[in-house]
Amino acid sequence: MMRALRQLLAAALLVGAAAAPAWAQEAPRPSAQRWSFDGPFGSFDLAAAQRGFQVYSEVCSLCHSMQYLHYRDLEGIGLTDDQIKAIAAAVTVPQGVDDQGSPKEGPATPASQFRSPFPNEQAARAAQNGALPPDLSLIVNAREGHADYIYAILTGYADPPPSMQMQDGMNYNKMFPGHQIAMPPPLQDGRVTYADGTPATVEQMAHDVVTFLTWAANPEMVQRKQIGWRWVLFFLIMTGLTYAVKRKVWADVH
């Protein structure tokens, strides 16, 4: 009796899965992109990272914080001290309280944390229809699929299928689990103007900002790879020397 019941339940589940619309299934696996930092010898494309910082500054920073970064850290993507000072001075950040105990703000310095778009979580939720925009400092490491996943989300917006009922305030994204995401499409062709003349397509901006976010989450990646290869080379040399000594020591033993 129980065996027959289990078989009936399994058949019902299979029928239900087959009948479910495509949009109700789990989001597809993001396609692998070509990244300069991939592989054991990969490194960051600093020009792309600088363009990505521009995309973050002009687009993403309107909603998303990067609280674990300081402006001085931008030296890691090749910006000069003067450029960093100018970038920091262009924004205002909290600077404690004045003599009357009221909060005050002033120009940031290279030592300042990246400016947050909202003073607290409650203000962020109130401005985003109840959704809390995640901090982007470590977002690449925090999501399965890492850089490929973030790129897929940024480029995955589309019109929903006619049969799909969208919730109020939600946007269709073919790469997001459930396909309904609170974040509106952040990128449109020409949203920023790159100083180096690179065409600012959605795909290009997504690739650049993901490069920047990957650097932000892993600023020591290149140094780690270099240290790793030095150790590999060291162990290879030591293995060769050890083998040579062994052959020499045991050469007369038969």
N, C-alpha and C positions, 0 to 999 in steps of 0.2 A: 504493500500500500504506500509506504513512505517512498519507495523507489519510484513508483509511478508518479507520485506527486512531485518529486524532484525533477523528473523528466519533463513533466508538464510545465513546471515553472521555468526550466531552462529553455524550452521551446518558445514560451511566451516572451522571454527576454530577448531571444534572437529575433523574433518577429518585430518586437518593439524597436530594437536597434536598427533593423533594416528599414522600418517605416519612418524613423526619425529624420527630419530634414538635415541637410548637410551642415547648415549653420549651427545646429544644436550640438554637433560633435566637438571634440576637443580641438583647440587651435592647432594648425599644422606646424610641423617642426620648421624653424627658420632656416633658410638656405645659408650655406656657408659663403661668406664674403671674403674677398682678398684684403688682408690687412698687412700693413708694413711690419707690425709687431708680432706677427705669427711666426712660429718655428723657433728653433734653438738659437738662430742667428738674427732673428728679427729685431728691429729697433723702431722707435717712434719717428714718424714723418713729422718733423717739427713744423713745417709749413702748414700741413693739414691740421695739426694740433692748435696752431695759432688761429687758423680760420675757425676751428671748432670753438675756441674760446670766444670768438666774436659772435658766433651763433648763440652760445650760451648767454653771453652778456646782453644781446639785443632781443632774444626770444625767450629762452628757457628761464632766465633769471626773473622774469615777470611773475612766475609762480613757484619756481623751485629754488631752494637754498642749496648751498654747498658749505655747510658749517665747519667742515674739517679742513678747509683750505684757507690759506692766508695769501694776500696779494704777493708777498715776497716769493711764494712758491712758484710763481709764473716764470721765474728764472729757469725752471726746469724745461720749459717749452721754447727756450731761446730768446725770451724778451730781455731787453737791457734794463739796467737800473732806472734810467730816465723814463723809459716806457712804463715800467711798473709804477713809478711815482705818479706819473700822469694819469694812469688808469685808476689808481687808488684815490687820488685827489678829486676825481670826477664824481665820486659818490659820497654820500653822507652815511655815517654809521653812529649807533648809540655811543655816547661818551660819558656815561655816568649821569650824575644829577648836578644841578646848579646849586647856588647858595640857599635857594628857597626849597630845595628838595624836589624840583621838577626835573623830569628826564630831559636831557639835552643831546643834541647831535652835532656832528662836525665832520669835516673832510676826513676820509680814511687815510691811513698811512700804509706803507708796505707791510707793516707788522699787523695790520687789522685783518680780522676774519672777513671772508667774502660777505658782502651785505645780503641779509635775508629780506625777501620781499614782504614778509608779514612779521609783526612783532611777536606773535605767539600762535600756537596751534588753533586756538578758538577763532582768531581772526582769519587764518588761512581757510578753515572749514567754512566760515561764513561767506567768504568771497568765492568759494568753489562749489557751491551747492551741496555742502556737507562733506565733500571729498577732501582728503588731506594729500596735497602734492608731496610725494616722497623727496627727501633730501637726495641729491645726486652725487654726493661725494664718493660713495662706494656702490652706486647702483649697478655698475657693470659686474662687480663681483657678487652682488646679492641676487642676481637673476640667473636662473638656469638658461644656458645658451649664451650668456655673457654678451659680448659685443654684437654677435649676430642677432640675438634676441632684441636688443635695444634698437638696432638698425631696422629690424623687421617691423617693430611697433611704429616707428616714426614714418615708415613708408607703406604701412599696411592699411591706411584709411581708404574707404571706398563707400559706394552707395549700398545700403543693406538689401538683401534679397526681398522681393515683393511680399513673400510669405512671412517675413520676420517682423514681429511686433517689438518696436524699440521702446524702451522706457524713457520717461521724460528726462531731458537733460543728458541723455547718453548718446554716444557716437559709435558708429559701426567701424570695427577694425578687424579685418580678416585674420590677423595674427595674434590677437588678444584672446586669452581663454574666455569662452562665453561670447566673444565678439562684441560686447558692449563695454565701452570705456568712457569714463567721465571726461577725460582730457579731450578737448577739441583738437582737430588737426593743427599742430603748431607750426608746420612748415608749408610754405607755398613758394612756387618758383619766384625768384627775385625778392624774397623776404628781406635779405640782407644784400649789401653791396660789398664785394670783396675788393680790398685795395690792390691785390695782385692781378685783378682782372679775371679770375676764375669764374666761370658761369655758375650762378647760385641756383642750381636746380634742387629740387627736393632731395634727390638721391645724393647729390654732392654735399649738401648741407648736413644730411643725416650721417654720411660717412665721416665728415670732418668733426662733427660734434661728438660722435661716438669715439673717434680717435682721442679727442680731448678728454672725454669722460674715462676712457681706459687708462690714459696717463694719470688722471687725478686719482683713480683707485689703486694704481700700481706705479707710482713714480720711480720706484727702485727696480723696475723690471729689467732694464737693460743691464744695470750693474749686476743684478742677480745672475743673468745669463752669462755675463763675462766671467764672474767668479766661478760659476759652475763649470765652464769650459776650461778654466785654469786648473781646477781640481781634476777634471777628466784627463787633461794632458799630464798633470803630475803623476796620477796613478798609472797611466800608460808607461811613462818613463820608468817609474819605480818597478812596475811589473817586468819590463825588459831588463832592467839592471838585476833584479832578483833572479830572473831566469839565467842570465849570463853568469852570475856568481855561483848559482847552483851547478851549472854545467862545469865550471872551473873547479869547484871543490870536489865534485864527484867524478871527475874525468878519469882518475886512475883506479876507480873501484869497478870491479868486474863481477 
